[in-house]
Amino acid sequence: MKVKQKVDFGIRSFTMPASEISARLLIEPDKAMVLGSRATVPKLVPVCHGWYVVCDKPGLCVDEQFVEVMTRVAPAVDR
């Protein structure tokens, strides 16, 4: 059995798009979602904007993936 794991740090907002989050944090996300960008029946998905930094490198344990994500996010803590 092959194990897949990932660590991510995400920000979700009903009002602020991922591009504005990036501009404020000065960090580009690995993944972003736009409010209502995919239509499904009976509602729109996603229901909010999303901004995510992700580490899913194979061979790393969860704590190593966590360090990678937090190292990228740490410079924006004060912002």
HELIX and SHEET records of a PDB file:
HELIX    1   1 ALA A   18  LEU A   25  1                                   8    
HELIX    2   2 VAL A   62  VAL A   73  1                                  12    
HELIX    3   3 ALA A   74  ALA A   76  5                                   3    
SHEET    1   A 3 VAL A   7  SER A  13  0                                        
SHEET    2   A 3 HIS A  49  CYS A  55 -1                                        
SHEET    3   A 3 LYS A  31  MET A  33 -1                                        
SHEET    1   B 2 ARG A  38  ALA A  39  0                                        
SHEET    2   B 2 LEU A  44  VAL A  45 -1                                        
END                                                                             
